[in-house]
């Protein structure tokens, strides 16, 4: 028996959000969404979708159309709900890409956000969240892209009073950009950072406030 993700309460929120994105009621809409979510959760090839969801190619084609039209991205912003605007947190996480994830006709690994690292083909997800862990915005890059390089993109999407990150974002240039936007920031220093420091050279969790 398949373990589905959408409860009736969840679907009551997703369905009107889909309408706002131009996706209207049609036969098996909910099960198509469930099929997409199942595949995203499991990470299997599309061809391995359980037959209970219907023809795998139907679900794949629908996912592809929605992706190219930006519907899934708009759905994300509608469903994320009310956000806390006092504290925002940013971080990045590396995800190992499947061995068959590259080689799509007409596309390059760079466009797919897949890069070569010591661990193989990897993707990096850069995420901005509020203090409740609700996602605000995100970006996807190749796995070898440094956190600091995508931080400016996330900061532009933040309207919080404070922005918090780990020592991977310890950069004088980045701190200056955050200060220019009038955000208060809290980044620990890298233990062996070069250039001016804020007091002690020891590892610190003091904020810049």
N, C-alpha and C positions, 0 to 999 in steps of 0.2 A: 504493500500500500504506500502511495506517495505521501511524503510529508510536505504539505503546502505551506505557504508563508502568509498569505493574505487572509486575515479574519474578516468577518462581515463589517466590523467597525473600521478596519483599515481600508477596505474597499469603498466604504461610504465616503472616505476622504480622497482616495485615488481617482475614483470615477469622475467627480466634478472637476478635479484638476486636469484630467485628460481632456474633458470638454473644452477647458480654457486653452488647451494646446492644439485644439482642432481635431481631436480624436473623438469620434462620436460612437454611440452604442452600436455594436454589431455582434453578430453571432460569435460566441466563444471568445469575446474580448478578454474576459477575466482569466480564462484558462491560457490564453496566449501570453498575458502578463505573467502568469504563474510559471509558464514554460521558460520565459526569459529569465525570471528570477532564479529558477532552479539551475539553469545553465550557468548563470553568474556565480551562484553559490558553490556549485560542484566543480566548475572549471573543465567540464568534459567537452569533447568535440560536439558540434551541433548535431552531427549524425547519430550521436548516442543518446539524444533526448528520448525519454520513455514514450512509448506510443500513446499513453494516456493523455498526453498533451496535444496529440494530433500529429500531422506530418511535420517533420523537423524543418523541412525547407520552407514551409509556410511561416513558421515562427521566426526562422532565421531571416527571411526576406522582410518581415514586418519590423524586426529589430533593426535591420540595415536601413530601411526607409526612414524610420523614426530617428536614427542616429544622424543620417545625412541631412535631415530637415531640421535638426536641432531640437526636436520634440523632447527627447529624454533629458536634455540639459535644462530646458524650460520647466519640465516637470519637477526636476530637482529643486529649482529655486522656489516653485510654488509650494512644494510639500515641506520644505525645511522649517516653515512656521515662524513663530515669533522668537527673536533672538535676544540674548543678553548683550547689552551694549557697553558694559563696564569693563569686562575682561575678555580679551581674545587670545587664543593660543595658536601657535603655528609649529608644525613639525613635518617631517617627511619620512616615508617608509619605502624600503626597496621590496619589490615583489619579483620573484623569479618567473620569467616568461616560459610558457610551454615550448617544447622543442619544435612544434609545428606552428608557432605563432608568427613566424616571419616567412617571407616569400610570397605574400599575396600579390597577385598580378597587378601591375600598375601602381604599386606602393613601395616605399622604401622603409627600412627599419626606423629611420629617423622620424618619418611622418607618423609611424605607428607608436612612437614613444618607446622604442626598444633599443637598448644599447649593449655593447659587449663589455663585460667586466670579468674579474677573476672568477666569479661564480657562474659565468655563462651569460645567457641572454637575460637581461633584467630591465624592469620598468620602475620608475620612482614616482610615488604619489605624494604631492606636496599639498598639505591640508591646512585650512584655517578653520578653527572651531571656537564656539563661545564657551563660557565657563561650565555649561551643562553638558558639553560634549556634542552639541548640535553642530553639524557641518555648515559652514558659511559659504565657502568656496574652495575650489581645489584646482590643481593643474597636474598634468601628467607629462613626464619627460623621460628621456633615456636614463637608465640606472646610474650612469657615471656622473650625471649633472649634480654639481654641488648645491646644497640646500640654499646657500646665500644667493645664488644666481636667480632663483625663483622667488625669493623672499619679497622683492619689490612688487611683484605681481600680486601677492597675497596682501601686502600692506595697503596697496591701493584700494582693496576691497574692504578694509577695516575702518569702522567709524567708532571704535571703542575708546575708552579713556586710557586703558593699559593694554599693551601687547606683550606676551610672555613667550619665550623660546629657550631652547637649550644652548649649550656653548658652541654648537655647530654653526650658530648664526652670529658669533662674535666677530664682527667686522666694523672697523671705524667708519667706513663708507656707508654701511647699512645703518649704523646708529645715527649718522648725520641725516640721512634721509628720513628716518623715523622722527627725529627731533624737528625737522623742517615741517612735518605734518602735524606737529603739536601732540604727538602720542607719547605717553609715558611708557617706558620700556623696562623690562627686567630680563636681562640675559646674563648668565654666569660667564666669567672670562675663561678662555682657554688657558690652562696652566702655564704654557710656554709661549704665549702670544707675543708678537713683536710690536714695537711702537709703544706709545704712551699707555699707561694703565691707570685705573682709578684706585690709587692707593697701593695696597699690598700686591705682591706678585704671586701670592698663594691663591689657590682656587677659591673663588668667591661666588656667593649667590646674592650679593648686594645688588639692588636695582640702581638705575641711573637717575632715579627721581631725586 
